[in-house]
Amino acid sequence: YITGTWRSMRPVRDLSQCIHCLMCWIMCPDSAIQAKDGKIAGIDYRHCKGCGVCAFECPPKVKAIEMVLGDQKK
């Protein structure tokens, strides 16, 4: 089901900070984090509910995912 239409916050990944640890992919309850060949490939905003689990699980020294207000993706 497409569930991303009702979120108020959205994750934005900083490509220069991401170490591709895959923690966000593992922990995302909606499988909205996309991975390919062992690396994070993107975020499926159609299915992302904006819960923030991905940003919370990103390692503290990395913090490559920020939750921002608004529904539009960058």
PAZABA-211029 format. One line per field, with one value per residue: residue in one letter; x negated, y negated, z of N, C-alpha, C, CB in turn. Coordinates in nm, 3 decimals. Glycine has a CB too. Layout:
REM residues N
aa: [a,...]
nx: [X,...]
ny: [Y,...]
nz: [Z,...]
cax: [X,...]
cay: [Y,...]
caz: [Z,...]
cx: [X,...]
cy: [Y,...]
cz: [Z,...]
cbx: [X,...]
cby: [Y,...]
cbz: [Z,...]
REM end
This chain:
REM residues 74
aa: [y,i,t,g,t,w,r,s,m,r,p,v,r,d,l,s,q,c,i,h,c,l,m,c,w,i,m,c,p,d,s,a,i,q,a,k,d,g,k,i,a,g,i,d,y,r,h,c,k,g,c,g,v,c,a,f,e,c,p,p,k,v,k,a,i,e,m,v,l,g,d,q,k,k]
nx: [-0.082,-0.044,-0.166,-0.287,-0.167,-0.053,-0.240,-0.416,-0.675,-0.989,-1.256,-1.584,-1.870,-2.215,-2.436,-2.713,-2.784,-2.691,-2.773,-2.697,-2.614,-2.387,-2.204,-1.973,-1.823,-1.785,-1.632,-1.405,-1.059,-0.885,-1.007,-1.107,-1.355,-1.587,-1.809,-2.100,-2.332,-2.470,-2.471,-2.313,-2.059,-1.858,-1.551,-1.226,-0.982,-0.712,-0.626,-0.730,-0.656,-0.741,-0.834,-1.081,-1.257,-1.474,-1.650,-1.699,-1.831,-2.063,-2.412,-2.549,-2.788,-2.779,-2.525,-2.373,-2.118,-1.851,-1.554,-1.311,-1.074,-0.779,-0.641,-0.749,-0.999,-1.356]
ny: [0.119,-0.224,-0.455,-0.693,-0.939,-1.071,-1.160,-1.389,-1.453,-1.396,-1.180,-1.287,-1.211,-1.260,-1.235,-1.259,-1.200,-0.946,-0.613,-0.373,-0.165,-0.024,-0.016,-0.176,-0.065,0.195,0.149,0.002,-0.009,-0.002,0.079,-0.120,-0.221,-0.189,0.052,0.153,0.373,0.385,0.124,-0.185,-0.289,-0.473,-0.642,-0.532,-0.731,-0.703,-0.503,-0.561,-0.652,-0.852,-0.810,-0.829,-0.636,-0.552,-0.773,-0.783,-0.541,-0.567,-0.571,-0.749,-0.901,-0.944,-1.030,-1.067,-1.092,-1.308,-1.424,-1.614,-1.881,-1.865,-1.738,-1.716,-1.571,-1.608]
nz: [0.000,-0.073,0.139,0.196,0.160,0.374,0.557,0.777,0.825,0.662,0.563,0.484,0.316,0.360,0.122,0.122,0.381,0.441,0.526,0.433,0.606,0.633,0.844,0.856,0.651,0.745,0.976,0.900,0.920,0.709,0.480,0.317,0.268,0.019,-0.103,-0.286,-0.414,-0.167,-0.076,0.020,-0.183,-0.211,-0.109,-0.081,-0.118,-0.160,0.004,0.251,0.579,0.737,0.997,1.127,1.220,1.067,1.074,1.347,1.390,1.243,1.277,1.559,1.516,1.251,1.141,0.893,0.805,0.812,0.957,0.808,0.797,0.607,0.299,0.048,-0.155,-0.180]
cax: [0.000,-0.115,-0.135,-0.366,-0.094,-0.005,-0.347,-0.445,-0.820,-1.048,-1.400,-1.672,-2.001,-2.332,-2.516,-2.854,-2.802,-2.645,-2.879,-2.632,-2.615,-2.259,-2.119,-1.843,-1.755,-1.746,-1.535,-1.287,-0.942,-0.806,-1.094,-1.115,-1.495,-1.624,-1.951,-2.141,-2.474,-2.527,-2.475,-2.185,-2.036,-1.763,-1.437,-1.098,-0.893,-0.572,-0.595,-0.783,-0.554,-0.803,-0.842,-1.209,-1.340,-1.599,-1.737,-1.736,-1.923,-2.189,-2.511,-2.565,-2.902,-2.753,-2.403,-2.356,-1.977,-1.785,-1.410,-1.276,-0.932,-0.727,-0.620,-0.819,-1.135,-1.457]
cay: [0.000,-0.352,-0.518,-0.813,-1.063,-1.137,-1.194,-1.531,-1.463,-1.304,-1.166,-1.334,-1.150,-1.335,-1.137,-1.272,-1.148,-0.806,-0.512,-0.253,-0.060,0.045,-0.013,-0.234,0.033,0.307,0.109,-0.064,0.078,-0.006,0.116,-0.237,-0.245,-0.101,0.090,0.226,0.410,0.356,-0.020,-0.252,-0.343,-0.582,-0.630,-0.521,-0.824,-0.660,-0.413,-0.616,-0.716,-0.962,-0.774,-0.872,-0.525,-0.551,-0.879,-0.744,-0.427,-0.606,-0.583,-0.885,-0.974,-0.963,-1.111,-1.100,-1.108,-1.413,-1.435,-1.753,-1.909,-1.877,-1.613,-1.714,-1.517,-1.693]
caz: [0.000,-0.074,0.268,0.215,0.133,0.495,0.651,0.797,0.822,0.564,0.580,0.377,0.339,0.316,0.048,0.158,0.516,0.449,0.519,0.381,0.710,0.611,0.963,0.822,0.567,0.831,1.078,0.845,0.931,0.586,0.367,0.229,0.234,-0.091,-0.107,-0.404,-0.410,-0.037,-0.049,0.019,-0.317,-0.206,-0.020,-0.151,-0.050,-0.174,0.113,0.376,0.662,0.810,1.140,1.179,1.268,0.990,1.127,1.483,1.384,1.179,1.384,1.613,1.459,1.108,1.128,0.752,0.774,0.889,0.935,0.781,0.787,0.472,0.226,-0.080,-0.149,-0.244]
cx: [-0.087,-0.071,-0.206,-0.292,-0.050,-0.115,-0.363,-0.596,-0.873,-1.198,-1.475,-1.811,-2.112,-2.428,-2.664,-2.885,-2.774,-2.761,-2.823,-2.640,-2.488,-2.170,-1.981,-1.759,-1.703,-1.629,-1.408,-1.166,-0.859,-0.883,-1.104,-1.259,-1.534,-1.774,-1.979,-2.291,-2.542,-2.540,-2.333,-2.168,-1.938,-1.652,-1.310,-0.997,-0.745,-0.529,-0.647,-0.673,-0.609,-0.819,-0.974,-1.299,-1.474,-1.698,-1.786,-1.842,-2.055,-2.292,-2.535,-2.679,-2.882,-2.640,-2.382,-2.211,-1.917,-1.637,-1.377,-1.125,-0.892,-0.725,-0.702,-0.959,-1.230,-1.499]
cy: [-0.125,-0.428,-0.650,-0.944,-1.136,-1.174,-1.346,-1.558,-1.364,-1.296,-1.219,-1.282,-1.238,-1.234,-1.142,-1.215,-0.997,-0.708,-0.377,-0.136,0.026,0.053,-0.070,-0.136,0.149,0.268,0.044,0.029,0.085,0.036,0.002,-0.273,-0.142,-0.076,0.170,0.251,0.370,0.210,-0.076,-0.321,-0.461,-0.555,-0.630,-0.607,-0.788,-0.572,-0.460,-0.690,-0.832,-0.936,-0.817,-0.761,-0.524,-0.654,-0.843,-0.635,-0.457,-0.629,-0.727,-0.965,-1.004,-1.062,-1.161,-1.121,-1.210,-1.412,-1.582,-1.765,-1.920,-1.746,-1.605,-1.657,-1.612,-1.632]
cz: [0.000,0.050,0.290,0.199,0.259,0.594,0.662,0.796,0.720,0.588,0.458,0.410,0.281,0.252,0.087,0.297,0.526,0.432,0.473,0.480,0.703,0.735,0.933,0.741,0.651,0.921,1.024,0.849,0.803,0.462,0.266,0.193,0.129,-0.091,-0.234,-0.393,-0.279,-0.003,-0.052,-0.116,-0.316,-0.107,-0.104,-0.076,-0.067,-0.057,0.249,0.451,0.744,0.959,1.204,1.232,1.196,1.043,1.267,1.483,1.314,1.289,1.427,1.552,1.311,1.087,0.985,0.713,0.870,0.856,0.918,0.765,0.641,0.399,0.099,-0.063,-0.220,-0.375]
cbx: [0.094,-0.085,-0.170,-0.478,0.025,0.094,-0.480,-0.383,-0.881,-1.019,-1.436,-1.670,-2.008,-2.401,-2.502,-2.896,-2.712,-2.538,-2.947,-2.696,-2.628,-2.285,-2.185,-1.861,-1.850,-1.865,-1.600,-1.313,-0.854,-0.753,-1.041,-1.047,-1.587,-1.580,-1.990,-2.106,-2.547,-2.659,-2.565,-2.173,-1.983,-1.705,-1.434,-1.049,-0.916,-0.552,-0.651,-0.904,-0.492,-0.722,-0.824,-1.187,-1.267,-1.571,-1.663,-1.614,-1.856,-2.170,-2.642,-2.586,-3.030,-2.720,-2.408,-2.416,-1.901,-1.848,-1.328,-1.348,-0.897,-0.807,-0.475,-0.827,-1.142,-1.580]
cby: [0.000,-0.433,-0.424,-0.811,-1.034,-1.049,-1.128,-1.581,-1.437,-1.351,-1.019,-1.493,-1.010,-1.413,-1.160,-1.419,-1.223,-0.779,-0.497,-0.212,-0.123,0.183,-0.091,-0.366,0.085,0.352,0.015,-0.111,0.030,-0.144,0.243,-0.356,-0.236,-0.160,0.173,0.149,0.347,0.417,-0.093,-0.353,-0.234,-0.607,-0.747,-0.371,-0.964,-0.583,-0.277,-0.711,-0.615,-1.086,-0.625,-0.968,-0.391,-0.578,-1.013,-0.696,-0.313,-0.734,-0.521,-0.877,-0.894,-0.828,-1.230,-0.991,-0.973,-1.552,-1.371,-1.803,-2.037,-1.975,-1.598,-1.853,-1.374,-1.714]
cbz: [0.120,-0.206,0.379,0.122,0.049,0.562,0.608,0.929,0.963,0.418,0.605,0.364,0.276,0.437,-0.100,0.153,0.612,0.343,0.657,0.249,0.850,0.561,1.077,0.743,0.458,0.917,1.173,0.699,1.042,0.565,0.298,0.297,0.362,-0.226,0.018,-0.536,-0.526,-0.028,-0.153,0.137,-0.408,-0.342,0.085,-0.161,-0.102,-0.306,0.083,0.348,0.755,0.791,1.156,1.286,1.247,0.841,1.129,1.560,1.316,1.089,1.339,1.760,1.478,1.041,1.224,0.666,0.782,0.860,1.053,0.654,0.864,0.395,0.193,-0.140,-0.212,-0.153]
REM end
